């Protein structure tokens, strides 16, 4: 796992530690249970903490910041690691080593101070998709100076699947999040009156064929499916995207078995739209007949 800066939480490992510990507290577990589960998942060895210093420093920092309980042994291990020399193989310049030392000294001061008030931890919200499988929506692409051809244009997305999963592995079964998966029509423009023609053509955004090599097979792949999560703070924006049509989709299992698609969990709306915008410029069109024309029900009225 990588580090992108000298701060305590500027690494994948540290962020995973914080996420696991705080999620456990969010959904009713005790600090002792949160600590034990975090150490188990991150495979943290009390006898050899020097093998994973980012995890131990992050655990001590997270326990202190959450304000519930800072374990004596976690604190002792973190303090010992803080006092170690800054490794020059990781922090190659004097500037980086000074920044890392500053972050460690700040953590030492925190661990020597009384615990703060318990941090308010907000569970992830239950999120229900405002769309259904088969809905075609028009999204407005971002205004981008370096992308004038698509800046502010409409794009059309067809939802092919909506998956439901728990918002967190530690959450109750009733706390779920819907994630829509979609294909992007190979079209952009200002005039939504063209929607029917675009939808009838069934030409979608696709990357050039590539070859994925496994141990015993080489197989060309077209990457066309994308997804994103609906976060509560963005629900209003998502609902403003007009549904222009609905398609009665057949079973797409065979189609999906032929094409590779990604689950883009964690993307914000802007990130998703920029992603679509970029790929519309870089990708090639793919004729992919997912449905018959008779299955299209136009809803948009100018």
Steps between C-alpha positions, in 0.01 A plus 500: 500500500626844412575822685448835336629734772666527842180551706381218724199424281672553165517131418256230393580293808428786742172584329390135512577487873300815567210384284470161667525634855252784446255277312497256790420780745232639266302180509500438873823313572712582804846658473652166603312318223592771247867473592503120485324490163729765353810314611361174364410643160827687462701200630679717756762314704554634854837325516628663182331841464802630308381285207191719459560837665235686296229272638606537865541877480163533328328280758638706789407825326149374420434374851610834646299707253185294553523582869365171635806314620871489419642160584817505709680250275398677178621829645831344616566342159420827320726702731788259439452527124485879519843505666659292226722679242325604180576232237688657211388232254140619535559871552780571257536878534576715800177694443291183514681376811438830677131487408474142623673588827258789548203268451643246745576766763143626472369147552726461807350816649150368437569162658641674809192720530163406655248346265279755321121487520358194323493562128158493341505224241227501236397165354479489123144571385265248344471599133230397255551563131251747347531305173400157377673251272423611146476873573687725259608830654656814357795634699661837442876472465723744691616831356866436420725739308735221399210298357302749289342236275304347788492788747147546631354245256246232583592131511258207525535209743305174502478320835555129451517383861444626854687317772411520866758446771552589865643849552771339712592142581436589866156655440168322563353315203230766462750781434561473127626705207385477139766531231377544141708361215470661161615510142563835332358564155762622255345845460519849642311813406276790597171378351317232696247466218762272339466249783276255317738471207797451734321239707381312191856478361628324815858612447688514829827631632776238487874482534712352224539125531781393729640164594488371856746217553432228757697183562347310210286734291520828312166672459406835341287719726275798427454714812165673483320481833554754777336563837483748784359532848224742592604699803236674709663840458462468123152349477340832408740546211445147375122539508531808281626289211191444283390148409453524124395142428448157648613179336359156579834325520525124450732280704849639434692215663648382170600853397664564838693175475661628180594845625701619794349773715607683814329594825605858563408517868586825672485726198329833554265631236759741359761224484253276321409767245863587434568130454219472244619815327856373473397162365264646241803677356738204525278200426370354176131428427368148544178369348340298778134405441373457855131534415249518216364842389153398615631477856582875517250732667584868446417724797671828414283785375669824399 
